[in-house]
Each structure stands twice: as structure tokens, then as C-alpha cells.
């Protein structure tokens, strides 16, 4: 059973990915969708949160051709 802190980390990861989805260039939305889908495979809430945090610079540095 996840602890309250783990549930908060999971919630933060989901909210961060949702925020990114709303705030990136529309052509980069697919990247955020893929990152969100892959975050489900992370082992635990803390890894999911780290995955979401790692996405922050990625979505703004990908060049759209």
C-alpha cells in the first residue's frame, strides 16, 4: 500500500505531465503524450515523478522540423 507521500509524488507527476501537455508547442504534444504513457511503467511514484521532472527540459529543446 503506497504511503501518503508516495501518493503525493504520483499526483505531482501526473499533474506535471498534464501541465506540460497544456503548455508545450502543439507539435511537441506527442512527445509529452509518449512520456506520460511511459511513466506508467516506472517502478513506483518517486521514479514516476523523476521521469516527469526529466521531461521538463526535453519538451522545450526538441526541434520541430
Predicted model as a PDB file, atoms N, CA, C, CB and O in Angstrom, pLDDT in the B-factor column:
MODEL        1                                                                  
ATOM      1  N   UNK A   1       0.840  -1.182   0.000  1.00 74.00           N  
ATOM      2  CA  UNK A   1       0.000   0.000   0.000  1.00 74.00           C  
ATOM      3  C   UNK A   1       0.887   1.248   0.000  1.00 74.00           C  
ATOM      4  CB  UNK A   1      -0.957  -0.004   1.222  1.00 74.00           C  
ATOM      5  O   UNK A   1       1.754   1.394   0.861  1.00 74.00           O  
ATOM      6  N   UNK A   2       0.669   2.153  -0.971  1.00 76.00           N  
ATOM      7  CA  UNK A   2       1.505   3.355  -1.023  1.00 76.00           C  
ATOM      8  C   UNK A   2       1.240   4.288   0.163  1.00 76.00           C  
ATOM      9  CB  UNK A   2       1.265   4.104  -2.335  1.00 76.00           C  
ATOM     10  O   UNK A   2       0.117   4.402   0.656  1.00 76.00           O  
ATOM     11  N   UNK A   3       2.300   4.938   0.595  1.00 92.00           N  
ATOM     12  CA  UNK A   3       2.165   5.896   1.695  1.00 92.00           C  
ATOM     13  C   UNK A   3       1.567   7.198   1.162  1.00 92.00           C  
ATOM     14  CB  UNK A   3       3.544   6.160   2.378  1.00 92.00           C  
ATOM     15  O   UNK A   3       1.434   7.392  -0.047  1.00 92.00           O  
ATOM     16  N   UNK A   4       1.220   8.067   2.074  1.00 94.00           N  
ATOM     17  CA  UNK A   4       0.649   9.361   1.688  1.00 94.00           C  
ATOM     18  C   UNK A   4       1.654  10.163   0.850  1.00 94.00           C  
ATOM     19  CB  UNK A   4       0.234  10.168   2.947  1.00 94.00           C  
ATOM     20  O   UNK A   4       1.273  10.820  -0.119  1.00 94.00           O  
ATOM     21  N   UNK A   5       2.911  10.106   1.218  1.00 94.00           N  
ATOM     22  CA  UNK A   5       3.948  10.837   0.481  1.00 94.00           C  
ATOM     23  C   UNK A   5       4.098  10.270  -0.931  1.00 94.00           C  
ATOM     24  CB  UNK A   5       5.301  10.769   1.233  1.00 94.00           C  
ATOM     25  O   UNK A   5       4.271  11.024  -1.888  1.00 94.00           O  
ATOM     26  N   UNK A   6       4.033   8.948  -1.060  1.00 92.00           N  
ATOM     27  CA  UNK A   6       4.114   8.328  -2.380  1.00 92.00           C  
ATOM     28  C   UNK A   6       2.907   8.706  -3.237  1.00 92.00           C  
ATOM     29  CB  UNK A   6       4.212   6.804  -2.249  1.00 92.00           C  
ATOM     30  O   UNK A   6       3.047   8.929  -4.439  1.00 92.00           O  
ATOM     31  N   UNK A   7       1.748   8.777  -2.638  1.00 93.00           N  
ATOM     32  CA  UNK A   7       0.558   9.200  -3.389  1.00 93.00           C  
ATOM     33  C   UNK A   7       0.710  10.647  -3.840  1.00 93.00           C  
ATOM     34  CB  UNK A   7      -0.723   9.037  -2.532  1.00 93.00           C  
ATOM     35  O   UNK A   7       0.279  11.002  -4.937  1.00 93.00           O  
ATOM     36  N   UNK A   8       1.314  11.478  -3.009  1.00 95.00           N  
ATOM     37  CA  UNK A   8       1.562  12.877  -3.383  1.00 95.00           C  
ATOM     38  C   UNK A   8       2.555  12.969  -4.537  1.00 95.00           C  
ATOM     39  CB  UNK A   8       2.086  13.671  -2.174  1.00 95.00           C  
ATOM     40  O   UNK A   8       2.375  13.777  -5.449  1.00 95.00           O  
ATOM     41  N   UNK A   9       3.598  12.148  -4.503  1.00 94.00           N  
ATOM     42  CA  UNK A   9       4.584  12.133  -5.588  1.00 94.00           C  
ATOM     43  C   UNK A   9       3.933  11.683  -6.891  1.00 94.00           C  
ATOM     44  CB  UNK A   9       5.769  11.206  -5.235  1.00 94.00           C  
ATOM     45  O   UNK A   9       4.210  12.249  -7.949  1.00 94.00           O  
ATOM     46  N   UNK A  10       3.076  10.679  -6.824  1.00 93.00           N  
ATOM     47  CA  UNK A  10       2.376  10.206  -8.006  1.00 93.00           C  
ATOM     48  C   UNK A  10       1.446  11.288  -8.548  1.00 93.00           C  
ATOM     49  CB  UNK A  10       1.587   8.933  -7.686  1.00 93.00           C  
ATOM     50  O   UNK A  10       1.386  11.517  -9.756  1.00 93.00           O  
ATOM     51  N   UNK A  11       0.727  11.944  -7.656  1.00 95.00           N  
ATOM     52  CA  UNK A  11      -0.169  13.032  -8.042  1.00 95.00           C  
ATOM     53  C   UNK A  11       0.615  14.163  -8.710  1.00 95.00           C  
ATOM     54  CB  UNK A  11      -0.933  13.563  -6.814  1.00 95.00           C  
ATOM     55  O   UNK A  11       0.195  14.694  -9.738  1.00 95.00           O  
ATOM     56  N   UNK A  12       1.757  14.527  -8.117  1.00 95.00           N  
ATOM     57  CA  UNK A  12       2.590  15.593  -8.674  1.00 95.00           C  
ATOM     58  C   UNK A  12       3.091  15.225 -10.072  1.00 95.00           C  
ATOM     59  CB  UNK A  12       3.780  15.882  -7.744  1.00 95.00           C  
ATOM     60  O   UNK A  12       3.123  16.072 -10.964  1.00 95.00           O  
ATOM     61  N   UNK A  13       3.477  13.971 -10.260  1.00 92.00           N  
ATOM     62  CA  UNK A  13       3.952  13.525 -11.582  1.00 92.00           C  
ATOM     63  C   UNK A  13       2.841  13.647 -12.613  1.00 92.00           C  
ATOM     64  CB  UNK A  13       4.460  12.064 -11.520  1.00 92.00           C  
ATOM     65  O   UNK A  13       3.068  14.143 -13.717  1.00 92.00           O  
ATOM     66  N   UNK A  14       1.646  13.200 -12.263  1.00 92.00           N  
ATOM     67  CA  UNK A  14       0.527  13.274 -13.203  1.00 92.00           C  
ATOM     68  C   UNK A  14       0.165  14.717 -13.514  1.00 92.00           C  
ATOM     69  CB  UNK A  14      -0.690  12.540 -12.644  1.00 92.00           C  
ATOM     70  O   UNK A  14      -0.103  15.056 -14.667  1.00 92.00           O  
ATOM     71  N   UNK A  15       0.156  15.570 -12.494  1.00 94.00           N  
ATOM     72  CA  UNK A  15      -0.171  16.990 -12.700  1.00 94.00           C  
ATOM     73  C   UNK A  15       0.894  17.687 -13.548  1.00 94.00           C  
ATOM     74  CB  UNK A  15      -0.315  17.711 -11.343  1.00 94.00           C  
ATOM     75  O   UNK A  15       0.569  18.507 -14.407  1.00 94.00           O  
ATOM     76  N   UNK A  16       2.154  17.362 -13.309  1.00 91.00           N  
ATOM     77  CA  UNK A  16       3.237  17.964 -14.083  1.00 91.00           C  
ATOM     78  C   UNK A  16       3.127  17.582 -15.555  1.00 91.00           C  
ATOM     79  CB  UNK A  16       4.600  17.535 -13.525  1.00 91.00           C  
ATOM     80  O   UNK A  16       3.269  18.441 -16.425  1.00 91.00           O  
ATOM     81  N   UNK A  17       2.880  16.316 -15.844  1.00 89.00           N  
ATOM     82  CA  UNK A  17       2.736  15.881 -17.228  1.00 89.00           C  
ATOM     83  C   UNK A  17       1.500  16.512 -17.878  1.00 89.00           C  
ATOM     84  CB  UNK A  17       2.650  14.350 -17.297  1.00 89.00           C  
ATOM     85  O   UNK A  17       1.533  16.854 -19.060  1.00 89.00           O  
ATOM     86  N   UNK A  18       0.433  16.666 -17.131  1.00 89.00           N  
ATOM     87  CA  UNK A  18      -0.765  17.330 -17.666  1.00 89.00           C  
ATOM     88  C   UNK A  18      -0.478  18.802 -17.954  1.00 89.00           C  
ATOM     89  CB  UNK A  18      -1.949  17.200 -16.676  1.00 89.00           C  
ATOM     90  O   UNK A  18      -0.924  19.338 -18.968  1.00 89.00           O  
ATOM     91  N   UNK A  19       0.268  19.456 -17.057  1.00 88.00           N  
ATOM     92  CA  UNK A  19       0.631  20.853 -17.271  1.00 88.00           C  
ATOM     93  C   UNK A  19       1.511  21.003 -18.509  1.00 88.00           C  
ATOM     94  CB  UNK A  19       1.351  21.413 -16.040  1.00 88.00           C  
ATOM     95  O   UNK A  19       1.316  21.908 -19.320  1.00 88.00           O  
ATOM     96  N   UNK A  20       2.480  20.099 -18.639  1.00 85.00           N  
ATOM     97  CA  UNK A  20       3.340  20.138 -19.820  1.00 85.00           C  
ATOM     98  C   UNK A  20       2.520  19.963 -21.089  1.00 85.00           C  
ATOM     99  CB  UNK A  20       4.421  19.054 -19.737  1.00 85.00           C  
ATOM    100  O   UNK A  20       2.754  20.655 -22.080  1.00 85.00           O  
ATOM    101  N   UNK A  21       1.578  19.060 -21.065  1.00 84.00           N  
ATOM    102  CA  UNK A  21       0.738  18.806 -22.226  1.00 84.00           C  
ATOM    103  C   UNK A  21      -0.026  20.062 -22.642  1.00 84.00           C  
ATOM    104  CB  UNK A  21      -0.237  17.670 -21.931  1.00 84.00           C  
ATOM    105  O   UNK A  21      -0.231  20.301 -23.832  1.00 84.00           O  
ATOM    106  N   UNK A  22      -0.438  20.848 -21.679  1.00 84.00           N  
ATOM    107  CA  UNK A  22      -1.177  22.076 -21.984  1.00 84.00           C  
ATOM    108  C   UNK A  22      -0.278  23.226 -22.396  1.00 84.00           C  
ATOM    109  CB  UNK A  22      -1.991  22.490 -20.795  1.00 84.00           C  
ATOM    110  O   UNK A  22      -0.747  24.161 -23.047  1.00 84.00           O  
ATOM    111  N   UNK A  23       1.005  23.188 -22.038  1.00 81.00           N  
ATOM    112  CA  UNK A  23       1.854  24.360 -22.205  1.00 81.00           C  
ATOM    113  C   UNK A  23       2.986  24.234 -23.209  1.00 81.00           C  
ATOM    114  CB  UNK A  23       2.422  24.708 -20.921  1.00 81.00           C  
ATOM    115  O   UNK A  23       3.764  25.175 -23.371  1.00 81.00           O  
ATOM    116  N   UNK A  24       3.100  23.118 -23.876  1.00 80.00           N  
ATOM    117  CA  UNK A  24       4.141  22.996 -24.892  1.00 80.00           C  
ATOM    118  C   UNK A  24       3.553  23.328 -26.251  1.00 80.00           C  
ATOM    119  CB  UNK A  24       4.758  21.574 -24.893  1.00 80.00           C  
ATOM    120  O   UNK A  24       2.336  23.397 -26.424  1.00 80.00           O  
ATOM    121  N   UNK A  25       4.437  23.529 -27.200  1.00 77.00           N  
ATOM    122  CA  UNK A  25       4.017  23.763 -28.581  1.00 77.00           C  
ATOM    123  C   UNK A  25       3.181  22.567 -29.030  1.00 77.00           C  
ATOM    124  CB  UNK A  25       5.253  23.980 -29.530  1.00 77.00           C  
ATOM    125  O   UNK A  25       3.536  21.425 -28.736  1.00 77.00           O  
ATOM    126  N   UNK A  26       2.083  22.808 -29.733  1.00 78.00           N  
ATOM    127  CA  UNK A  26       1.205  21.700 -30.136  1.00 78.00           C  
ATOM    128  C   UNK A  26       1.920  20.564 -30.871  1.00 78.00           C  
ATOM    129  CB  UNK A  26       0.112  22.229 -31.013  1.00 78.00           C  
ATOM    130  O   UNK A  26       1.531  19.404 -30.738  1.00 78.00           O  
ATOM    131  N   UNK A  27       2.946  20.881 -31.632  1.00 77.00           N  
ATOM    132  CA  UNK A  27       3.671  19.844 -32.364  1.00 77.00           C  
ATOM    133  C   UNK A  27       4.516  18.974 -31.435  1.00 77.00           C  
ATOM    134  CB  UNK A  27       4.558  20.478 -33.424  1.00 77.00           C  
ATOM    135  O   UNK A  27       4.943  17.888 -31.827  1.00 77.00           O  
ATOM    136  N   UNK A  28       4.758  19.432 -30.224  1.00 77.00           N  
ATOM    137  CA  UNK A  28       5.512  18.642 -29.255  1.00 77.00           C  
ATOM    138  C   UNK A  28       4.611  17.866 -28.313  1.00 77.00           C  
ATOM    139  CB  UNK A  28       6.425  19.536 -28.458  1.00 77.00           C  
ATOM    140  O   UNK A  28       5.091  17.147 -27.437  1.00 77.00           O  
ATOM    141  N   UNK A  29       3.308  18.010 -28.489  1.00 78.00           N  
ATOM    142  CA  UNK A  29       2.351  17.315 -27.641  1.00 78.00           C  
ATOM    143  C   UNK A  29       2.502  15.802 -27.699  1.00 78.00           C  
ATOM    144  CB  UNK A  29       0.956  17.696 -28.034  1.00 78.00           C  
ATOM    145  O   UNK A  29       2.268  15.112 -26.707  1.00 78.00           O  
ATOM    146  N   UNK A  30       2.892  15.289 -28.861  1.00 84.00           N  
ATOM    147  CA  UNK A  30       3.085  13.844 -28.987  1.00 84.00           C  
ATOM    148  C   UNK A  30       4.195  13.350 -28.065  1.00 84.00           C  
ATOM    149  CB  UNK A  30       3.409  13.475 -30.437  1.00 84.00           C  
ATOM    150  O   UNK A  30       4.108  12.254 -27.511  1.00 84.00           O  
ATOM    151  N   UNK A  31       5.238  14.163 -27.901  1.00 82.00           N  
ATOM    152  CA  UNK A  31       6.338  13.778 -27.012  1.00 82.00           C  
ATOM    153  C   UNK A  31       5.843  13.681 -25.575  1.00 82.00           C  
ATOM    154  CB  UNK A  31       7.502  14.788 -27.112  1.00 82.00           C  
ATOM    155  O   UNK A  31       6.184  12.747 -24.850  1.00 82.00           O  
ATOM    156  N   UNK A  32       5.043  14.651 -25.177  1.00 82.00           N  
ATOM    157  CA  UNK A  32       4.522  14.633 -23.807  1.00 82.00           C  
ATOM    158  C   UNK A  32       3.588  13.444 -23.620  1.00 82.00           C  
ATOM    159  CB  UNK A  32       3.784  15.955 -23.481  1.00 82.00           C  
ATOM    160  O   UNK A  32       3.613  12.783 -22.581  1.00 82.00           O  
ATOM    161  N   UNK A  33       2.766  13.174 -24.627  1.00 86.00           N  
ATOM    162  CA  UNK A  33       1.868  12.012 -24.539  1.00 86.00           C  
ATOM    163  C   UNK A  33       2.672  10.722 -24.392  1.00 86.00           C  
ATOM    164  CB  UNK A  33       0.958  11.932 -25.788  1.00 86.00           C  
ATOM    165  O   UNK A  33       2.313   9.841 -23.610  1.00 86.00           O  
ATOM    166  N   UNK A  34       3.763  10.620 -25.151  1.00 88.00           N  
ATOM    167  CA  UNK A  34       4.605   9.419 -25.068  1.00 88.00           C  
ATOM    168  C   UNK A  34       5.272   9.317 -23.696  1.00 88.00           C  
ATOM    169  CB  UNK A  34       5.678   9.433 -26.179  1.00 88.00           C  
ATOM    170  O   UNK A  34       5.341   8.233 -23.116  1.00 88.00           O  
ATOM    171  N   UNK A  35       5.757  10.431 -23.186  1.00 85.00           N  
ATOM    172  CA  UNK A  35       6.374  10.430 -21.854  1.00 85.00           C  
ATOM    173  C   UNK A  35       5.363  10.053 -20.781  1.00 85.00           C  
ATOM    174  CB  UNK A  35       6.978  11.804 -21.540  1.00 85.00           C  
ATOM    175  O   UNK A  35       5.686   9.318 -19.848  1.00 85.00           O  
ATOM    176  N   UNK A  36       4.145  10.552 -20.912  1.00 86.00           N  
ATOM    177  CA  UNK A  36       3.101  10.208 -19.940  1.00 86.00           C  
ATOM    178  C   UNK A  36       2.776   8.718 -20.005  1.00 86.00           C  
ATOM    179  CB  UNK A  36       1.828  11.042 -20.194  1.00 86.00           C  
ATOM    180  O   UNK A  36       2.593   8.069 -18.975  1.00 86.00           O  
ATOM    181  N   UNK A  37       2.705   8.183 -21.220  1.00 89.00           N  
ATOM    182  CA  UNK A  37       2.413   6.754 -21.368  1.00 89.00           C  
ATOM    183  C   UNK A  37       3.542   5.905 -20.789  1.00 89.00           C  
ATOM    184  CB  UNK A  37       2.193   6.401 -22.850  1.00 89.00           C  
ATOM    185  O   UNK A  37       3.285   4.884 -20.152  1.00 89.00           O  
ATOM    186  N   UNK A  38       4.780   6.319 -21.004  1.00 88.00           N  
ATOM    187  CA  UNK A  38       5.920   5.564 -20.486  1.00 88.00           C  
ATOM    188  C   UNK A  38       6.051   5.695 -18.979  1.00 88.00           C  
ATOM    189  CB  UNK A  38       7.199   6.025 -21.151  1.00 88.00           C  
ATOM    190  O   UNK A  38       6.596   4.803 -18.327  1.00 88.00           O  
ATOM    191  N   UNK A  39       5.563   6.790 -18.415  1.00 85.00           N  
ATOM    192  CA  UNK A  39       5.682   6.984 -16.964  1.00 85.00           C  
ATOM    193  C   UNK A  39       4.908   5.921 -16.192  1.00 85.00           C  
ATOM    194  CB  UNK A  39       5.183   8.378 -16.571  1.00 85.00           C  
ATOM    195  O   UNK A  39       5.224   5.632 -15.038  1.00 85.00           O  
ATOM    196  N   UNK A  40       3.909   5.350 -16.821  1.00 85.00           N  
ATOM    197  CA  UNK A  40       3.121   4.300 -16.169  1.00 85.00           C  
ATOM    198  C   UNK A  40       3.994   3.084 -15.875  1.00 85.00           C  
ATOM    199  CB  UNK A  40       1.919   3.894 -17.049  1.00 85.00           C  
ATOM    200  O   UNK A  40       3.725   2.336 -14.935  1.00 85.00           O  
ATOM    201  N   UNK A  41       5.032   2.888 -16.672  1.00 88.00           N  
ATOM    202  CA  UNK A  41       5.923   1.734 -16.497  1.00 88.00           C  
ATOM    203  C   UNK A  41       6.972   1.954 -15.416  1.00 88.00           C  
ATOM    204  CB  UNK A  41       6.612   1.415 -17.802  1.00 88.00           C  
ATOM    205  O   UNK A  41       7.689   1.021 -15.054  1.00 88.00           O  
ATOM    206  N   UNK A  42       7.072   3.165 -14.900  1.00 87.00           N  
ATOM    207  CA  UNK A  42       8.052   3.450 -13.851  1.00 87.00           C  
ATOM    208  C   UNK A  42       7.731   2.632 -12.608  1.00 87.00           C  
ATOM    209  CB  UNK A  42       8.075   4.961 -13.513  1.00 87.00           C  
ATOM    210  O   UNK A  42       6.567   2.389 -12.289  1.00 87.00           O  
ATOM    211  N   UNK A  43       8.768   2.219 -11.925  1.00 90.00           N  
ATOM    212  CA  UNK A  43       8.596   1.406 -10.712  1.00 90.00           C  
ATOM    213  C   UNK A  43       8.418   2.298  -9.499  1.00 90.00           C  
ATOM    214  CB  UNK A  43       9.800   0.467 -10.505  1.00 90.00           C  
ATOM    215  O   UNK A  43       9.387   2.605  -8.804  1.00 90.00           O  
ATOM    216  N   UNK A  44       7.214   2.707  -9.244  1.00 91.00           N  
ATOM    217  CA  UNK A  44       6.924   3.496  -8.057  1.00 91.00           C  
ATOM    218  C   UNK A  44       6.713   4.969  -8.353  1.00 91.00           C  
ATOM    219  CB  UNK A  44       8.029   3.345  -7.070  1.00 91.00           C  
ATOM    220  O   UNK A  44       7.067   5.483  -9.414  1.00 91.00           O  
ATOM    221  N   UNK A  45       6.125   5.616  -7.371  1.00 91.00           N  
ATOM    222  CA  UNK A  45       5.754   7.021  -7.514  1.00 91.00           C  
ATOM    223  C   UNK A  45       6.963   7.929  -7.652  1.00 91.00           C  
ATOM    224  CB  UNK A  45       4.926   7.459  -6.334  1.00 91.00           C  
ATOM    225  O   UNK A  45       6.929   8.891  -8.419  1.00 91.00           O  
ATOM    226  N   UNK A  46       8.038   7.636  -6.916  1.00 93.00           N  
ATOM    227  CA  UNK A  46       9.214   8.502  -6.964  1.00 93.00           C  
ATOM    228  C   UNK A  46       9.882   8.444  -8.328  1.00 93.00           C  
ATOM    229  CB  UNK A  46      10.211   8.109  -5.876  1.00 93.00           C  
ATOM    230  O   UNK A  46      10.325   9.474  -8.836  1.00 93.00           O  
ATOM    231  N   UNK A  47       9.965   7.273  -8.928  1.00 93.00           N  
ATOM    232  CA  UNK A  47      10.545   7.167 -10.270  1.00 93.00           C  
ATOM    233  C   UNK A  47       9.641   7.844 -11.294  1.00 93.00           C  
ATOM    234  CB  UNK A  47      10.771   5.688 -10.653  1.00 93.00           C  
ATOM    235  O   UNK A  47      10.127   8.446 -12.251  1.00 93.00           O  
ATOM    236  N   UNK A  48       8.338   7.749 -11.098  1.00 91.00           N  
ATOM    237  CA  UNK A  48       7.398   8.414 -11.995  1.00 91.00           C  
ATOM    238  C   UNK A  48       7.572   9.930 -11.912  1.00 91.00           C  
ATOM    239  CB  UNK A  48       5.945   8.018 -11.651  1.00 91.00           C  
ATOM    240  O   UNK A  48       7.538  10.620 -12.931  1.00 91.00           O  
ATOM    241  N   UNK A  49       7.757  10.440 -10.699  1.00 92.00           N  
ATOM    242  CA  UNK A  49       7.974  11.875 -10.529  1.00 92.00           C  
ATOM    243  C   UNK A  49       9.300  12.300 -11.165  1.00 92.00           C  
ATOM    244  CB  UNK A  49       7.955  12.250  -9.034  1.00 92.00           C  
ATOM    245  O   UNK A  49       9.360  13.327 -11.841  1.00 92.00           O  
ATOM    246  N   UNK A  50      10.353  11.522 -10.954  1.00 92.00           N  
ATOM    247  CA  UNK A  50      11.643  11.844 -11.580  1.00 92.00           C  
ATOM    248  C   UNK A  50      11.539  11.814 -13.099  1.00 92.00           C  
ATOM    249  CB  UNK A  50      12.729  10.862 -11.111  1.00 92.00           C  
ATOM    250  O   UNK A  50      12.149  12.636 -13.783  1.00 92.00           O  
ATOM    251  N   UNK A  51      10.771  10.873 -13.622  1.00 90.00           N  
ATOM    252  CA  UNK A  51      10.553  10.777 -15.072  1.00 90.00           C  
ATOM    253  C   UNK A  51       9.870  12.056 -15.575  1.00 90.00           C  
ATOM    254  CB  UNK A  51       9.690   9.518 -15.423  1.00 90.00           C  
ATOM    255  O   UNK A  51      10.278  12.628 -16.585  1.00 90.00           O  
ATOM    256  N   UNK A  52       8.841  12.491 -14.868  1.00 89.00           N  
ATOM    257  CA  UNK A  52       8.116  13.699 -15.263  1.00 89.00           C  
ATOM    258  C   UNK A  52       9.014  14.931 -15.167  1.00 89.00           C  
ATOM    259  CB  UNK A  52       6.869  13.885 -14.388  1.00 89.00           C  
ATOM    260  O   UNK A  52       8.984  15.790 -16.049  1.00 89.00           O  
ATOM    261  N   UNK A  53       9.808  15.021 -14.106  1.00 91.00           N  
ATOM    262  CA  UNK A  53      10.730  16.152 -13.968  1.00 91.00           C  
ATOM    263  C   UNK A  53      11.787  16.146 -15.063  1.00 91.00           C  
ATOM    264  CB  UNK A  53      11.403  16.124 -12.597  1.00 91.00           C  
ATOM    265  O   UNK A  53      12.196  17.202 -15.548  1.00 91.00           O  
ATOM    266  N   UNK A  54      12.224  14.963 -15.447  1.00 87.00           N  
ATOM    267  CA  UNK A  54      13.197  14.854 -16.537  1.00 87.00           C  
ATOM    268  C   UNK A  54      12.628  15.293 -17.871  1.00 87.00           C  
ATOM    269  CB  UNK A  54      13.693  13.439 -16.647  1.00 87.00           C  
ATOM    270  O   UNK A  54      13.378  15.632 -18.786  1.00 87.00           O  
ATOM    271  N   UNK A  55      11.322  15.290 -17.988  1.00 82.00           N  
ATOM    272  CA  UNK A  55      10.677  15.706 -19.239  1.00 82.00           C  
ATOM    273  C   UNK A  55      10.669  17.219 -19.414  1.00 82.00           C  
ATOM    274  CB  UNK A  55       9.255  15.184 -19.289  1.00 82.00           C  
ATOM    275  O   UNK A  55      10.538  17.714 -20.534  1.00 82.00           O  
ATOM    276  N   UNK A  56      10.807  17.948 -18.325  1.00 83.00           N  
ATOM    277  CA  UNK A  56      10.737  19.411 -18.416  1.00 83.00           C  
ATOM    278  C   UNK A  56      11.671  20.001 -19.470  1.00 83.00           C  
ATOM    279  CB  UNK A  56      11.059  20.016 -17.077  1.00 83.00           C  
ATOM    280  O   UNK A  56      11.191  20.686 -20.373  1.00 83.00           O  
ATOM    281  N   UNK A  57      12.969  19.769 -19.398  1.00 80.00           N  
ATOM    282  CA  UNK A  57      13.828  20.372 -20.425  1.00 80.00           C  
ATOM    283  C   UNK A  57      13.658  19.722 -21.793  1.00 80.00           C  
ATOM    284  CB  UNK A  57      15.278  20.279 -20.003  1.00 80.00           C  
ATOM    285  O   UNK A  57      13.873  20.372 -22.817  1.00 80.00           O  
ATOM    286  N   UNK A  58      13.282  18.472 -21.823  1.00 72.00           N  
ATOM    287  CA  UNK A  58      13.156  17.764 -23.092  1.00 72.00           C  
ATOM    288  C   UNK A  58      12.108  18.384 -23.992  1.00 72.00           C  
ATOM    289  CB  UNK A  58      12.822  16.318 -22.848  1.00 72.00           C  
ATOM    290  O   UNK A  58      12.357  18.564 -25.184  1.00 72.00           O  
ATOM    291  N   UNK A  59      10.959  18.711 -23.465  1.00 69.00           N  
ATOM    292  CA  UNK A  59       9.878  19.187 -24.320  1.00 69.00           C  
ATOM    293  C   UNK A  59      10.145  20.572 -24.892  1.00 69.00           C  
ATOM    294  CB  UNK A  59       8.589  19.202 -23.551  1.00 69.00           C  
ATOM    295  O   UNK A  59       9.538  20.947 -25.895  1.00 69.00           O  
ATOM    296  N   UNK A  60      11.032  21.331 -24.280  1.00 70.00           N  
ATOM    297  CA  UNK A  60      11.335  22.636 -24.843  1.00 70.00           C  
ATOM    298  C   UNK A  60      12.609  22.656 -25.689  1.00 70.00           C  
ATOM    299  CB  UNK A  60      11.455  23.635 -23.741  1.00 70.00           C  
ATOM    300  O   UNK A  60      12.924  23.680 -26.296  1.00 70.00           O  
ATOM    301  N   UNK A  61      13.339  21.554 -25.738  1.00 71.00           N  
ATOM    302  CA  UNK A  61      14.564  21.540 -26.523  1.00 71.00           C  
ATOM    303  C   UNK A  61      14.453  20.733 -27.798  1.00 71.00           C  
ATOM    304  CB  UNK A  61      15.680  21.007 -25.703  1.00 71.00           C  
ATOM    305  O   UNK A  61      15.357  20.781 -28.632  1.00 71.00           O  
ATOM    306  N   UNK A  62      13.379  19.999 -27.973  1.00 62.00           N  
ATOM    307  CA  UNK A  62      13.199  19.224 -29.197  1.00 62.00           C  
ATOM    308  C   UNK A  62      12.887  20.190 -30.327  1.00 62.00           C  
ATOM    309  CB  UNK A  62      12.066  18.156 -29.040  1.00 62.00           C  
ATOM    310  O   UNK A  62      11.992  21.027 -30.212  1.00 62.00           O  
ATOM    311  N   UNK A  63      13.625  20.070 -31.409  1.00 59.00           N  
ATOM    312  CA  UNK A  63      13.370  20.928 -32.556  1.00 59.00           C  
ATOM    313  C   UNK A  63      12.334  20.278 -33.449  1.00 59.00           C  
ATOM    314  CB  UNK A  63      14.666  21.208 -33.339  1.00 59.00           C  
ATOM    315  O   UNK A  63      12.438  19.105 -33.810  1.00 59.00           O  
ATOM    316  N   UNK A  64      11.329  21.073 -33.796  1.00 54.00           N  
ATOM    317  CA  UNK A  64      10.281  20.586 -34.688  1.00 54.00           C  
ATOM    318  C   UNK A  64      10.674  20.927 -36.108  1.00 54.00           C  
ATOM    319  CB  UNK A  64       8.893  21.195 -34.331  1.00 54.00           C  
ATOM    320  O   UNK A  64      10.934  22.086 -36.433  1.00 54.00           O  
ATOM    321  N   UNK A  65      10.716  19.900 -36.958  1.00 51.00           N  
ATOM    322  CA  UNK A  65      11.131  20.164 -38.345  1.00 51.00           C  
ATOM    323  C   UNK A  65       9.946  20.396 -39.241  1.00 51.00           C  
ATOM    324  CB  UNK A  65      11.959  19.012 -38.888  1.00 51.00           C  
ATOM    325  O   UNK A  65      10.113  20.631 -40.438  1.00 51.00           O  
TER     326      UNK A  65                                                      
ENDMDL                                                                          
END                                                                             
